[in-house]
Amino acid sequence: MLAKENRLPSSVIRDVLKNGYKVREETMSLIYKKNILKLSRIGFTVPTFVDKYSTVRNRIKRVLRHSVRSLMHDIKPGWDMIFIVRRKIINEYEHKFFLENIKTLLARCGILKKNNIHRIIKSHAKNCD
């Protein structure tokens, strides 16, 4: 579970979806927007077309939250973000898979702290070979 101060409130989600910048990967999208706070807030969405069973969607969200929680120290403060799973990922509900996708999206947006970007890009390049 993310710390309460790092959870994106439902009152802000609509604004981020409407006015945020979008970055897409094959399996996930990230919509992000600058905020005036000294912390980043994060939300997750898994639409019903990904899987009709709520238990599966909730499992995906739990794994996503765990992956983001392990990266919180690498994320710059002052951003509101929503991660959206774009399609069904069969047998890919593992922390490592989501962690790499999240790192890639955050690096493309420039939301990762500078000293961690090169380490993350190198690890992503090794995994692509």
N, C-alpha and C positions, 0 to 999 in steps of 0.2 A: 504494500500500500504506500502510495506517495504521501509525504507529509501534507497536512491540511493546507498550509500556505502555498504549496506547489501545485495544488489542484485548481484547474480552471473552473470558475463558477459558471453555472448555467446561464446567468444573466449576461455573461460576456461572450459566450459561445457564438451566438448569432452574429454579433459584431465582427468577430474574427473570421467567421465563414464568409461574411459579406464583403469585408474590406481588407482581408489579409492577402498576402502573397502566397502563391501556390508553387510547390515543387513536387514532381511526380517521379516515382520509380515504378518498376514493373508490378510490384505487389503492394506498395504503400504510397500514400500521398502525405504531404505535410503542408498545412496552412499555418502561416505565422504572421504575427503583427507585433510591432514594438509597443511596450506599455511604459507607464511612468513609475513603476515600482522598482525596487531594488532586488527583485527576485523574478524568476521565470515561472510561469504557470502552464500546466500541460493538461490536455484533455485527449480522450481516445474515443473513436467511433468505429464500430464494426457493423456495417449495414446488414439487413436481413438477406440480401442477395448473396452474401458471402456464405452464410449457412442459415437455414431456417430454424435451427434449434438454438435457443437462448443459452443453453449450457455450453455449447461449442463457442458461441460468440463471447461469452463471459470468460471462458478459458483463454481465448486469444487476448482479451483485454488484460487479464491477470499477467500473462507472460509479457505483454507490452509494458505494463506498469513496472514489472520487475526489471526489464531491460533498461528503461529510462531511469529508474531509481539508481541503477549502478553507474549511470553516466551523469548524474546531476552535478557532480563536482567539475565536470568538463564543459558544462553548458554556461554560456554567458548569461548574466542576470539581465532582466528587463525585457523579456519576450513572453508573449502568449502564443501557445502552439496547440494545434490539434492534429493528431496522427489519425489517418483514415486508412483502414485496410481496404484495398481496391478489388481484390478477387480472392477466391478460395485458394488456400495454400494447403494442399494435401500432405499430411504427415510432416508439416514444417512448423509445428507449434512449439518449437524449442527456443530457449533463451538465446542461444548463439546465433540462430538465423535472424531473429528480430533485431538483435544487437547490431549486427553488421548493416542491416537495412537502415536502422535509425542513425547510426554513425554516418553513413553515406549521405542521407538526407540532411542532417545537421551540418555536415562539412560543406555541402553544396550551397547552403543558405548563409554560411558564415556565422552561425550561431555557436559553434564550438570555440573554446578559448584557443588562441594562437599557438601556444606551446604544445597542444595536443593534436592539432590538425595533421601535422606531418607523420606522427606516429600512427594515427588512425588510417590515413591514406596509404601508408606503406603496408599496414596489415591487411587492408582491403585489396591492394594490388597482389599480395601473396596469395590470398584466397581465390582470386580470379584466375590465376595461372593453372 
